[in-house]
Amino acid sequence: MSLSSHIQELRRKHQHLAAQVDAAQRNAGTDSLTIASLKKQKLRIKEEIERLQTQ
């Protein structure tokens, strides 16, 4: 897998997590721990994308 395709895959995962966070926040039954976990995953992916782009 090339670097650019890897970054694109990470961006796709980031967008998917963003959609999951939005849906979880709209759902009153979702606990804050689940939302925080999704946000942490999203942040880790964003940081990885930034790290790969600066190389």
Backbone as a ProteinNet text record, in pm:
[ID]
protein_1_A
[PRIMARY]
MSLSSHIQELRRKHQHLAAQVDAAQRNAGTDSLTIASLKKQKLRIKEEIERLQTQ
[TERTIARY]
85.5	0	89.9	63.3	142.8	102.4	188.1	162.3	33.3	14.8	-105.4	-233.2	-230.5	-350.9	-374.9	-266.4	-280.3	-343.6	-298.5	-355.4	-502.5	-535.5	-675.6	-762.2	-710.1	-783.9	-805.4	-702.2	-716	-819.8	-820.9	-920.9	-1062.1	-1076.2	-1207.1	-1251.4	-1160.5	-1192.8	-1227.3	-1154.9	-1179.9	-1320.5	-1358.5	-1492.6	-1600.1	-1575.2	-1670.7	-1687.2	-1576.6	-1584.7	-1657.2	-1634	-1703.3	-1854.9	-1896.1	-2038.9	-2091.9	-2011.4	-2052.9	-2066.1	-1972.4	-1978.3	-2105.3	-2131.8	-2252.3	-2378.7	-2385.2	-2503.1	-2515.5	-2404.2	-2406.2	-2449.2	-2404.6	-2441.6	-2589.5	-2646.9	-2789	-2876.3	-2819.8	-2894.8	-2884.7	-2996.7	-2997.1	-2954.1	-2964	-2929.4	-2780.5	-2700.8	-2557.4	-2486.6	-2406.6	-2338.4	-2214.9	-2173.8	-2063.1	-1931.2	-1915.1	-1792.4	-1775	-1882.8	-1878.6	-1841.8	-1902.8	-1873.8	-1728.4	-1678.5	-1539.2	-1443.9	-1476.5	-1393.4	-1386.7	-1500.6	-1504	-1422	-1433.8	-1358.9	-1208.2	-1167.3	-1024.9	-972.3	-1051.1	-1010.5	-995.4	-1090.7	-1089.4	-966.1	-932.6	-815.6	-686.9	-676.5	-556.4	-535.8	-644	-634	-592	-649.3	-612.7	-464.3	-415.7	-274.9	-185.2	-228.2	-150.8	-146.2	-257.6	-261.5	-163.1	-167.4	-77.5	68.9	96.8	233.3	283.7	199.7	238.5	256.3	176.8	186.2	312.2	365.6	484.1	613.7	603.8	724	778.8
-117.4	0	123.4	213.8	336	431.2	526.6	623.1	700.6	744.9	824.2	742.2	615.5	532.8	501.8	489	467.2	590.2	708	832.2	843.5	807.5	813.8	717.6	600.2	503	557.5	620.8	681	793.3	872.4	979.8	922.2	810.9	746.3	698.4	638.1	592	709.7	820.4	940.3	993	997.9	1045.6	952.3	822.9	724.9	744.5	764.3	787.4	918	1020.9	1148.6	1128.6	1047.6	1019.1	940.3	847.3	770	859.6	953.2	1046	1130.7	1183.6	1265.1	1186.3	1063.4	980.4	949	919.4	886.3	1006.6	1125.4	1245.3	1278	1243.3	1267.9	1165.7	1048.7	942	960.2	987.1	1013.7	891.7	772.9	651.7	618.6	694.2	666	730.5	648.8	703	784.1	871.6	962.5	888.8	773.2	695.2	643.1	600	553	666.5	782.6	898.5	940.3	941.1	978.3	880.3	753.6	652.3	674	701.8	729.5	853.5	956.8	1079.4	1055.7	971.6	940.8	866.5	771.8	698.7	794.4	884.6	983.5	1072.7	1115.7	1200.2	1125.4	998.9	920	908.4	887.5	877.2	1010.8	1119.7	1252.6	1279.5	1245	1265.4	1180	1058.2	970.3	1027.2	1080.5	1142.5	1259.3	1344.1	1459.4	1415.9	1312.3	1262.6	1211.1	1136.3	1080.9	1189.5	1293.6	1401.4	1485.9	1490.7	1572.4	1496.7	1369.6	1291.2	1319.3
0	0	0	-90.2	-96.2	16.4	41.6	148.5	122.3	-0.9	-30.8	-15.3	-53.8	-36.6	111.6	187.4	331.6	397.4	359	413.1	374.5	251.1	208.6	289.3	318.6	399	539.8	596.5	729.2	727.3	622.3	610.2	603.7	531.7	522.3	660.5	735.5	870.9	961.3	945.3	1025.5	998	871.7	835.5	890.3	885.2	938.3	1089.4	1159.5	1303.8	1334.6	1253.1	1273.2	1262.4	1166.5	1150.6	1270.6	1321	1438	1561.2	1578	1691.4	1681.4	1562.8	1543.8	1577.8	1528.4	1554.5	1703.4	1767.2	1909.7	1993.2	1954.2	2029.2	2012.9	1899.3	1877	1949	1976.7	2042	2193.2	2256.2	2400.6	2481.5	2424.5	2496.6	2497.7	2424.1	2416.8	2535.1	2605.8	2723.2	2681.9	2770.4	2740.1	2725.3	2788.9	2776.3	2633.8	2573.2	2434.5	2340.7	2361.3	2277.5	2293.9	2416.3	2441.5	2374.4	2376.1	2311.9	2160.8	2100.5	1956.9	1922.8	2005.4	1981.9	1993.6	2088.5	2103.5	1981.7	1932	1811.5	1693.8	1682.5	1574.3	1584.4	1705.2	1726.3	1692.7	1732.9	1701.9	1551.5	1478.9	1333.3	1273	1323	1273.1	1296.6	1415.3	1446.2	1356.9	1327.3	1238.8	1097.3	1050.3	917.4	912.9	1013.1	1017.8	1023	1101.2	1112.2	977.9	907.5	778.9	672.1	679.5	580.7	599.4	720	744.3	716.9	688.1	661.5	524.3
[MASK]
+++++++++++++++++++++++++++++++++++++++++++++++++++++++

